Amino acid sequence: MSIPRAAARLQLHQHFTLDDAAQTVDYYAALGISHLYLSPILTARPGSTHGYDIVDPTRINPELGGEPALRRLVQTVRAAGMGLIVDIVPNHMGVGGADNPWWLHVLEWGHHSRYARWFDIDWQSPDPTLHGKILLPFLGDQYAQTLRSGDLRLQFDEESGSLYFGYFTHRFPLAPWTYDRVLRHGGPALRSAASDYPEIDPQNENASYRHDERGELLREIGSTEEGREAMAQALASVAPDTPGGLKRLHRLLERQSYKLTWWRNAAEEINWRRFFEVSDLAGVRVELDDVFDATHALIFRLYAEGLIDGVRVDHVDGLADPIAYCRKLRATLTQLSTQRPPEAPDNHPYIIVEKILTRGEALRTDMEIDGTTGYEFMDQVGALLHDVDGVAALSKMWLELTGDNDAFATHVVNARRQLLRENFVGEFAALTRAVHAVARTELETRDISQAAIARVLTELLVAFPVYRTYWSEDGRSDEDHAVVERTVNEARRNLAPQDLPLLDTLISMFDTDNIDPDASADAPELRRLAVRRFEQLTPPLAAKSVEDTAFYRYGRLLSRNEVGSDPEYFSSSLADFHAFNQQRAATFPHTLLATATHDHKRGEDVRARLAVLSEATEEWDESVRRWKRLHTDLRVRLQTEDETVELIAPALDDEIMLYQMIVGAWPFELRADDEEGLQAYAERLAAWQEKALREAKRYSSWALPNTDYEQACRQFLTALFDREKSAGFLDEVAAWVDRIAAAGVAGSLTQTLLRLTSPGVPDLYQGTEFWDFSLVDPDNRRPVDYASRRIQLQQSMPLLARLQQPAGWHDRQLKQQLIHSVLMLRQRESQLFSDGVYLPLQVEGPLASHVVTFLRQYRNTTIMVAALRMTLKIVDSNLALKTDGIATEAGSIVLPERYSDAVNLLTGKTVDLNRPRLDVAELLADLPVALIECTVR
């Protein structure tokens, strides 16, 4: 079985290795998981906490235990009858430091390196100081200050016989053709080596051999005391603290294949593609056959040997041609399937991609993949928990308290403009130059200026409604044409009249089919480059503007500010949710379904609890306004550069979002008088707060941290957790948590049951079978207490029995029991979930909008799923359906057929389904969720 029944995502690092993962196999097998789903396992930068900064894709990460540990894990996995999926990172590699041999070779040999074309580097930069060079924005200070400080020094590697500039953890190799400029300042032996090996011509076919030969000689010289003294003398010649050393150091650096610069210059001067705006992650040109083969060779071997059963492709939209890549990946793995050992799972390689779909966007069916990592389901089920009737009141409160009258879409537009001005200047300049080069290939467009192109491109990028389009040699799809038309229409509204004629002309420049026959010979290739530049800029611009900027500016209700979600799509109707499920069943029945990931902004149970506020808007509004009034004296007034303007810290938008986070993530076991617990919680919130302030890029940022503002906000947070200063605030928060806790738990159980029973493959993020009140990373990657989870699992019982135990929410851990119950059913009736029909059921009566219910059917086996949403007013503190209010006459579920042998697996009780209608109050009297197994009469 290569298609998972259910997957469990594990985050690997040096403190949780492959051997540690092996120790969890028996637990996950007992829980009902079929596949472990691992974060990247290839060699990453030393100390990496996530594995996405791979520096050597030819080896299993030794910090994780290397290949021997992987084989031990696989042996344990196979013994448990399970499979293994691994995360792969084709888009980028970790650079900087001293660990990536391919990158270091490029730094050493420049564009003559055999790996120079493997990275997406513009060797023809219009900046004369970068012509034929690569920018290295790794200096912690300005170039001149760095040289004078002595932190950057030329060093000799005795083991390899090579010279390099050392700068803290960084290694910048000396170009082979510049060695003689250093060696001639050493003793006789080194001067002799310099004369024996004069300036090496990198274009000479023997250059690499002669460089290696010289290295052997230098290593031999460096092994003697006299040689070491001579080398020290040579190195001192370019030391900044020796006479003339600073000038010689600068001149030597100017002759390298790279240009060192202050890290803050990266955004404006970068001449190579990065992952987003991260300067220690360089884009890889995996669209080239030799790059694809080299970066995937180990993964392919592991699959052929039956050690892995599938892959998760990270950031697929960053690739030059995602569709071609996925097809090639599928074809290669399928071909290798014939080599797999007989005991390995079946020969369908499972392939999923990390892909964010915007509202109304469908996953391409021509990618030959099994689906995505499940962000779209997380959005759909999250929206289902929100009360649409609360959106107006929450919007009104946000506007009146913050003065922010902008829709979320406006925040995104503003963020994109800022990012293009400040964060993606270099990438935008590369795109503009590429389009300008296209314009110069034809007579009709040769006079279009680069400045005009930049203005039009800005509006296109700002208006672009999806993460990217997918150009191919066959042209654009109908879906992509519609996206382009929609983008052009929106851009037209914002362009100045003089630029409007250029809009359609510019779009035509991205057309690789209709090229003027009189255009220059390089026109097709230049157009392809322009398309690639555009399509590789829209994904990071979309992600950074939404997830890493606007989500931290617009805080109407933070439960809708989640990866893959659109806060303006506040609530989902039952009809929409069923339509999503039916579409998924028809197109991607094996896609992952997630409600928590290593990248989520807040844990799934934080979101479920905050969603309840949409049902209590009047009371929430009252509390927030009171807290704002009572905490006036806790805020700090800060002077800005404009002395006539004061900045209040925290600003009201930051303050309101903080209140939501305090209530939303408050642990069940935390008491308002638990000083130690409160301090620990405040520390976690402080880490979230700092990240939130910097991601918002308004009052502070990662590039230019406003420490005064950040410290004032931290001071405000600390004061809130000081019972003497915050005037009963903590008691009010505890009361709020107590009031909405049951409804939050009900929402959590609902989204868990729907994840486990909807069409698709449920994904369990590590540890979230217990309550997940995590914050943004790294808080959501904390160690998992497997010992307590094993104990709870060993005490398995029907969910209702677990609920009725005399314990608090924290101790009862209802989610784990629910997950275990459903996964056991999935194990027993796997085809029902993988191939079964999805049939929405109709609900009649007062609770019709509160009940989501459907059937899954396969042959004679049927399960019925029912769950409550928006439960604040309809369930009591023990999750039982209230006997007053609208729940008095709850209504009924219309059954399409008569069923027999019906048992509610969550209560252990039999259910009478031999009738046309099932009473909601009867079915959901004790629990907000129900799972009935039955057969058609």
N, C-alpha and C positions, 0 to 999 in steps of 0.2 A: 504494500500500500504506500504509494508515493504521495497521493492526495491526502492531506491531513484530515483527521476527524476533528481534532482540536489541537492547537499549538500553544506552547508556553514560551514566551520571550525571556531570555536570560541575558543580562549585561555582564560581559566578561572584562576583567582587568587583572592587574597583578595581585590584587587581594581577593579575587574570585576567579580562579583559573578553570581550565578544562577539567582538572581533577576534582575541583570543588563542584563543578556542574555534574560530574558523574555521581557525586554523593546525593544529588537531588533526584536522580532518575527513579528510584523506587517510590519516592513520594509522589512525583508527577504521574507515574504509571498508576498508582493506587487512586489518585484523584480522577483519572480518566483521560489524561492527555495522551495523544498519539505521537506527537512530534515535539522535540525541543527545537527552538528557533533562536539561534545564537547571533549575538552582535559580531562584528568582523573578527576573524581569527587570524588574519595574515599579520605579518610583523609591522607593528605601528611604532610611532615615536616612543622612546623609553618613558615609562611612567604614564602613558596614555590612559585616561579613565574611560574612554569610549571606543577606541579602535578605528575611528574613521580617518585618522591621520596616518595611513599606511605608508611606510617608507621602503618596504621590500616585499613585493607580492609573490616572491618565489619561495618564501619560507613561512611556516606556521610560527606565530609569535612566540619566542622563547619565554617571554614573561607569563604566557598562559600555559607553559609546559611543553611547547613545541609539538611536533608530530607524534612523538611517543604518547603524550598525554591525550591527543586527539584520538589515537587508536584505542587507548584504554576507555575513553568515553564511548566510542562507537561500540566497542565490545559490550559495555554495560547497557547501552541503548538497545542493541539488537537482542540481548538476552531478555529484555523487558518487552520485546515485540514492538518497539517504537522506531521512529525515523528521526532524521536530522536535517534541518534547514539552516543555511548559513547566510549571513549578510555579506554582500560583496559591494565594492566601492569602485566602479569603473570610471567615474567622472574626475577624480582628483587624487593626488598623493600629498603626503606630508613633506614639506620642504623647509629649508632653513636648518638649523642644527648641524649635525655632523653624521646623519644616519642614512640618507638616501643616496645610494651609490650612483644611480642614474642622474640625479640632479647635480651631484658633486662633479660628475664627468662633464656636464654641460657648463658648469661654472669654470672648470679647468680649461676646456677646449673651445668654449663659445659655440658659434654656429658651425664649427668644424666637428663638433662632437657627434658621435653616432646616434646620440639620443636627442640632439637639438630639435628635431622635428617631432619628437614624442610629446613635448610640452607645447602648449599653445602660445608661443612667443612671437612677438612682432620684432624681427631683427632689423626691419627697415623703418624704425621710428623716425618721425620728422624732427625730433629733438636731436640735434647734431651730437650732443654728449651721450646719446643712447644708440647711435647708429652702429649696428653690429654688436650691441651689448644688451645685457639683461639688467633691469633695475632690481636691486636688492634692498628693500625697505626694512632692514632689520636693526638699524642703529637706534639705541635708546635716547640719543641726543643728536643735535645737529652735527654734520660731518666734521667740521673744523674742531668743535669742542671734543668730539670723540677721539680724533687723532691726537689732540694735545693731552687728553687725559691719560693716554697710555693703555687704555682698555683694549685697544686693537693693536695686536703685535704680530709680527712675522715669527713663525715658529717652524721647527724642523721635526718631522716625524721620523724617528730613527728606525722604526720597523719597516716603513715603506720607502724611505729615502726621499721623501717629498717635502716641499715647502708649502706652507699655507698660512693665512692670516687667522689667528684665533681671536674670537670675541665672545667671551663668556661661553655659552654652549654652542656657538656657531663656528663653523669651519668654512673658510673661503679659500679654495685652492689657488696657488700661484700658477699663472699661465706658463706652460713649458717654455715658450719663447722669451720669457723674461727672467729666467733663472740666472743667466750670466750677469745680469745687473746687480745681483746680490752676491753671487759666488766670488766675483772678482775683488770684493772687499774683504775676503777671508784670507787665510794663510796660504802658503805655497800650494798645498794639495788642492785646495778649492779653486785657486786661480788656474791651476793646471786643468782641473775638470771643466772650468769655464771655457778655456781655450780649446780643449778637446771636443767640447760640445757647444759650439757657438750657437747663436740664436736659431732655434729650431723653427723651420717653416711648417706651419700646421697643414699646409696644402700638400706637402710632400707625403707620399704614400708610406714612407718609412718613419714619419714623425713620431708616431706612438711607440714604435720599436726603439728608436733612439732615446726617447724620453725614459722608457723603462730601463734601458741599458745604463743611462746616466743615474737613475735612481739606485741601481745596484751598486754603482761606484760610490755614490754619496752614502749609502748605507754602510759600505765597507769603511769609508773614511770616518764616518761618524761613530764607528765602533771603537776607535782609539782615543786616548786622552788628547793627543795632539789634534786629532780631527775635530773633536768636540770643542776644543778651544778655538780652532779656526772657524767653525760654524758659528760659535757665539760671537766672534768678531764680525762675521758677515752679517748676522742678524742685527747686531748693534748699529750697523751702518744706517739702518732705516728705523731705528728707535727714536721716538720723538724727543727724548731727553738727552740725545747726543748732538754735538755740533753738526748742523746741516741735516740731521736725521729726519726732521719733520718734512722738509721739502723733498728729500729723497723718497720718503714713505708716500707722500702724495703723488709724486711722479710715477712711482711704481704701481700704485693703485689705478692711476689713469690709464695704464697700459693693459689692464686686465679685461676680461670679457664681460665684466659686470661693473655696475656703478653702485657703490654703497651710498645709502641715503637714510635720513631720519625716517622712522616708521610713519610719522604723520604725513609724509609726502606721498605715501602709497596711493591714496585715493585719486590724486590728481596726475601722477606721473607714471603709474604702473603700465608696463608694456607687455604684460602676459595675463592670460585669463586665470582668475582665482576662483575658488569656491566662495560664492557670495562676495563678501568684502574681507575675507580672511586671508591675510598675506602669507601665512605659513601653510596654505593648502593651494597647490597649483593644479590648474586644469590639465587633464591628460587627453591626448588626441586618440582616443580608443577607436575612432572610425578608421584609422589606418590599420591595415591587416597585421603588420608586424607588431604594433603596439597592442592590439587585441590579443594576439597569440601570446605575447610575453606576459601581459598582465593577468591572463586567464589560465595559463598553463597548469598551475598548481590546482586551481579549482577544478579544471577538467580532469586532472588525474585523480583527484579525490572522488569525483563523481564516477569515473570509470571503474575505480576500485571498490565502489559500493560503500564508501565512507560517508558520503552525504547524499541526500535525496532531492534536494532542491535549493534554490537561491532566492534571496530577496535583494533586488537591485536598488541600491541607494541613489536618490536624486536622479532618476532617469531623465528628467527634463533638462538636465544640464548638458547632456550629450549632444553632439552635432546632429545626429540622426537617430533619435530614440527608437523609431519603428524598425529601421534596418538593423540596429544593434540587437533588439529583442528577437527579431527573426533569426539573426545569425546565432545568437545564444541558444535559441530553441533548436535550431538545426544541428549545431555542434553537440549539444547534450544528447539529443535524440540519437545521433550517429554513435555516440559513445555508449549508449544504453546497451548495445550488443556485447560490450566488453564487461559488463557488470557481472559479478559472481552470482550463481544461482540463488544463494540465500539472501541476496539484497532485495529490497522491495521492488515492486513492478517497475516497468521501464518508462513510465511517464515522468519526465523531469518537471518538478513543480517550480513554477517561476511566478513570482509576484514582484511588483514594482512600487517604490515609494512615489506616489503621484497624488497631487492635490487637485481635485476637481471642483470647479466653481459652480455656483448655483445654476442648474439647468444643463450643465456640461456632462456628456456621457463619455465613458472610457472608450477609446478606439478599439474596435473589434479586430483590426488587422494587425495587431502587435504580436499575436501568437503567444499571449501570456495567460496565466490563470486568474489574474486580477491584481488588486492593489493591496496595500498594507492596512486598509480599512478606515482611513480618515473620514470618508464620505458616510460610512455607517455611524461613526461617532457623532457626526453632525446631525444626521437624520434622527437618531434615537434621542439625542440631547434636546433637539427642538421639540420632540414629542412631549417632553416633561414640562414644558413651559405653557403657562396660561396666556393666550393671546389677549385676553381681556385686561391683563396687567400692563401691557406695553405702553399704553397712553399715559398712565399715571407715572410710570418709571421714567418715561421720556420727559414729562413735565417737571418732575423733581430734578432730574439731571440738568435741564435747561435753567431752572430757577436758581439752583444752588451754584452752578458753575458758570452760567452765562454762555455756555457752549450750545449754540443753535445749529451746529453743523451735523448733517447726517454722517453715518459711518463712511459712506462712499466719499464724502468730501474730505474726511480725514485721510483716507487712502490717497486721494489725488494730491493733497498737500504734502503728504509724506513722500510720494514719488517725486514730486518736484524738488523737495529738499534733498532726497537721496541722489538725484541726478546732478544737483549742484555741488554736493559735498562728499558723497560716499562712492559714487560710481563715475567720477569725472573721467578717469582714464579709460574705462570700458566704453563710456559714451563717446569719447573722442575717437576711439578705434572704430566704432560703428560709423560715426560721421565721416571719417576719412574713407572708409570702405565704400560708402554710398557715393561720396564725392568722386572717387576713382571710377565708379560706374558711370557717373554723369559725363565724365570726360571722354568716354569711349565712343560717344555718338554725337553727331553734328547738332541735333536739336537740343541737346542738354548740356553741351560743353560750357555754357556761360553761367550755369547755376552755381551760385557761391556756396562755399562750405557753411557759412553762417546761416544762410537761408535753409539749407538742409538740416542744420542743427535745430532750428526753430520748429520745423515741421516734425522732425523725428521726436522732439520733446513731447508734442501734443499726441502723437501716435502712441508713444510709450506710456504716457499718463493715462490715456483712455483705454488701453488694451485690457479686455475684460477677462481673459483667461491667462493661465501661466505661460502657455506657448502654443504656437501652431507647428505643423509638421510637414515642412517642404520635403519633397522627394524628387527623384529623377522623373517620376510620372506626373509631377506638378502638385497642386494643392487639391485637397479633398473638398467636397461640397461644404462640409462643416467648417473647414478653415476659410473658405471663401466667405462664408456668412460672418465669421469672426472678423475678418478684414473689413468687410462692408460696414459692420457695426462700429468698428474702431474708427474708420474714416468719417462716418457720419458724426460721431461724437467729437472727433478732432476738429471737424469743420466748424463746429460751434465756437471753438476757442481760438482759432487762428485769426490773425489780422488779415484784412482784405487783400493786402498785397501778397500774402503767402498762400492764399486759397488756390490759385492756379497750379501751384507747385505740388499740392497734395496728391492729386491723381497721377501726376507725372512721377512723383517719387514712388508711389505704389507700383507703377509699371516697371520701375527699375529692379524690383524684386521678382519680376517675371523672367524666368530663365528660358521660356519657350519662344516668346515673341521678341527676338533681338533683331535690330536693324541689320540687314545683310552687309551694309557698308561700315558697321562698327568694327573697332579694332579686334584683332584676333584673340586678345585676352579677355574680351567682354564676357563670355560665358563663365569663365573662372572667377572673374571679379564679381559677377552677380551672385554666384554661389557663396563667395566669401561674405558679401553683404548680407545675404539671407542668414548665413550661419551666425554672424555677429549679432543680428537682430534677435534671432531665436534663442541665442544663448544669453542674452541680456534680459529678456522679459521674465524668465523664471526667478532669478535672484531679486529683480526689482519688485516683482509681485510678492514674493515671500517676505522680503525685508519691509516693504511698505505696510503689509497687512499684519503678519504674525509678530514682527519685531519692532513695529512702530505704532501703528494705529490701534492695535489691541491694548496698548499701554496709555493711550490718550483718551479713548472713548470708553467710558465705564458705566454705561446705563445699567447693565447687569452682567457681571463678569463670567457667569456660567455660559454665555454665548460667545465669549471671546476665546475660542479654542481652535487649535490647528485644524484646518479644513472647513471651518465654519464661517458664516457671514452673520454678524450680529444683527443686521437688518432683517434677516430671515429669523424672526424671533421665535416663532412657534410653528410646529408642523401639525397639520390636520391628520386625522386618522386615515382619510382617503389618500393623502400624499404618502404617508408611511407605507400603506399597503402597496401603492403603486411603485415605490422604490423597491420593495421586496420582490414584487412580481417581475420587475425589469431585471433585477439582479439574478433571479432564478433562471430567466430566459437567456441572459447573455454571459454572466460570469458567476455560475453557481458555486465555484470553489474559491472565490475571493476571500480574503481575510476580513473579519469583522472585529473591530477594535473599539474599546471604550477607554483605554489607557495605553500610553506608549512612553518610551524614554524621552520623548520630545513634548509631552503635553504641558500645557500652561498651568494646569491645576488638576488634582486628582479627580477621578470619576465620582467619588462621593462628596467632594467639595462642590462639584458642579450640580450634583443631584440635590444637595441641600440648598444651594443658592437659587436653584430653579424654583423652590418653594416660595421665595420672596415675591415671585410674580403673582402669587395667590394672596399675598398679604401686603399689598402696595400701600394702603392707607396707613397701616401701623408702622411699616418700615419707613415711610416718609416722615412720620412724626418722630420716630426715634432718631433718625439721621439729623433732622433739623435741631432736635434738642441737643444732641452730641456736639453739633457744630457750634451751637450757642454756648454750651457749657465749657467747651475747650478753647474758647477764644484766647485766653491768657496763656495757653500752652504753645501757641504758634509763635514763630520767631520772625521779626521784621529784618529783612536783609537789604542793604544798599546795593544797587546795581551800578554799572558803569555810568549810566545816566543818573546823576545824583538826585534828579527830580522824581525818579521812579523808585518805588519800594516794591520788593518782592516778599510776599508772605509765604513762609514755609511751615507746613506744606501748603501748596496751592490747593484750592478746594477740590479740584478734580482728583488730585492725588490723595487727599484726605478721604473722600467718599469711597474711592476704590480700596483704601486701607480698611475702612470699616467693614466692607464686604468680605475682605480676605480674613479678617479676624473672626467674624461670625462663621464664615464658610468652612474654614480649615480647623476650627476649634476641636481638639480631640475629645472623644466621648468621655474619656477617663479624667479629663482636666477639670479641676474645681477652681472656683474663683478665689479661694483662699490658699491655694497650693503654690507657695512662693517659688519653690524650685521648679515645678512644672511650668509655671507662668514664665519664668526666666528663660527656660529652654525653648518654649514656644515663641517668645519674643525674639530670640536669636534667629530662629528659622525665618520669622517674618521679616526681620531686618535684612537678611540676605536676599529675600524676594524683593523687598522694597528698593534696595540699591540697584538691583538688576532692572526693575520696572522703571525707575527714574532714568536710568541711562538708555534703556531701549526706547523710551518715549522721545528722547532727543529734543526736549524743549528747555528744561531748566538745567539739565546735565546730559552727559553723553559719555560713551566709552572713549571717544577720541579726546574730549576735553571735559573731564569730570569736574563738576562744580562742587567742590568739597564742602563749601559753606552751606549750600542748599542741602546736600546729602546729610551732613551732620545735623542740621536743624530738623530735618525730617526724622532722622534717627532719634533725636532728642524728644521729638513729639511722640514717637512710638513708645519710647521708654517711659515717658510720663503717663501714657495711657495704661501701662501695666503697673503703675505705682498707685496703690489703692488710696494713698493720701492725696494725690494730686488729681486723680481722674474722677472724683465725685460720684462714686458708685457705678462707673462705667462698666467695670468687669462683672459686677452682679447683673447689670442689664444685659450684657452680652450672654452670660450664662443662662439667663432667663429666655433670651431669644433662641439660643441653641436648644434648650429644653422644649420650647414651644414647637419648633419646626423639625426636631430630630426625627420623630416618627414618620412624618411625611417625607423627609429626606431619605430615610431608610427604605420606605415604600418605593420611592423613585429609583433608588439604587437597585432594589430587587427587580423592579420592572425592567430597567435597562439591561440588567444581567441576564434575566430570562430571555429577553428578546434577542440579545446577542447570541445566546446559546441555541436558539430555535429558529431564527430567521434563516433564509437561504444564504449560504456561505459557510466559512470555516471560522469558528470562534477563536480569537487570539486572547490569551491570558498573559498580561504583562506581569512580570515577576512580583510576587507578593500581594497582588491586588485581589486575591481571593479573600484576604482580610480587608477590613475597612481601609480605604485609600484616601487619606486626607493630606496627600503630598502637595507640594508647591512646585514651581518650575524647577528645571534642573539647576544645580545638582541635587536638590532636595528629593526629586523623584527617582533618584538612583542610589538611595541609601541601602545599606545591607538588609537582607531579608532574614527574619528569624524563622528558620525552617523547623527548629525544634518545637516551637509552640504550634506550628501548623500541622506537624505530624501528630501531635497529641490530640488536637481537635479532630483531625480526620479519623483517628482511631476510634473516636466516640461518635461515629456517624449514626444518624437517626433521621426520621422524617423532619422536614423543615419546621412543621408545626410544633413538634415535640421540642426542637431546639429553641424555638421562640418562647415556649412556655416554661423554660427553665428559670428558676429564681435568680437571675443575674442581670447585669446592665448590658447595654448594647455592646460595649467593648468586649465583654467576655463571651457573649453568645455567638458572635461571628457568623451571622446568618448567611452571608454570601458564599462562604466556603461550602456550607451544606447544600445550598441551592446548586452551586456549580457541580458538586460531586453527584448529586441526584440526576441532573440532566446529562452529564457526561457518561454516566453509567447507561442511561437510556441510549445515547448516541452510539455507545460501544455495542449495545445489544441490537440496535436497529439502525445500523450505519447507512443502509441504502435508503431508508426513509428520509434521512436528512440530506444525503447527497443527490438523490434522484426524485424524491417525493414531490408531489404537487403542493403548491401553496394556495390555499383557499381562504380569503378573508370572510369573516362572519359578520352578519348584521346584528346590531344591538338596538333594542327599542326601549324607550322609557327615559326617566330623568337622568340616569347616569350614562346615557348613550355616548356622550362625548368623553367620558372618563374611562371607558373600557376598550382596550385594544385586544382583539381576539381573532384567532385564525386556526385553520386546520393544516396539518401536514399529512399527506396520504401517500402510501405506497402499497399497491396491491390491496390486501385485506387489512393492513395495519394502518391505524389512524391515531394521531395525537391531536389533542386540542390544547391550545395555549390561550390563557386569558390573564390579563394584568391591568391593574388600575394606574391611572396617571392623574396628576393634579389632585392629590389626596388630602390636602390640608383640612378641608371641611368635611371629609367623608370617612376618614379612619381615625380611630382613637389612639391613645398613647401605646397600646399593645398591638397595633396594626390591624385590629378587628374593625369591620365595617360598622360605622355608627348606626344606631337605631333611631336617630332623629334627623331632622333636616331633610335634605334632598335624598339621602340614602334610605329613607323610610320605604318608599316605593321605588326600588332601584331600577326595575325594568327586567328585561330578559334578553337572552341570546337566542337568535333564530337558528335552529339546527337544520341543515339541508337534508339529512337522512336520519334514520334511527340507528342507534349504536348499542352494542352490548358489551359486557365484561369491562365496564368503564371503572377505572381506579384513578384517583388523584394521587399521583406519586409524591406530592409534597405534603400530604396529610395522612396518606395511608387509607383514606376512606373511599368506599365505593360511591359512584355517582350514577344517578338514573338519567341515561341519555336516550331512553326509549320513549321519546316524546318530542313534539315539534319545537318546544321552547325550554330553555334552561334558565331558571331564576338567578339573576346576578347576586342577589343577597344570599341565596343559598350557596352558591359556588364560592363566593369570596367573603364569606362571613368572618372567617378567622385569619385569613392571609390576603394580602393584596395581589398575590400571584397564584396561578393554578396551572398544573400540567397533568392532563388526563390522557391515559393510554386506553384505547378501546378498539373494537373491531366493528365493521359494518355488518348490520344484521342481514 
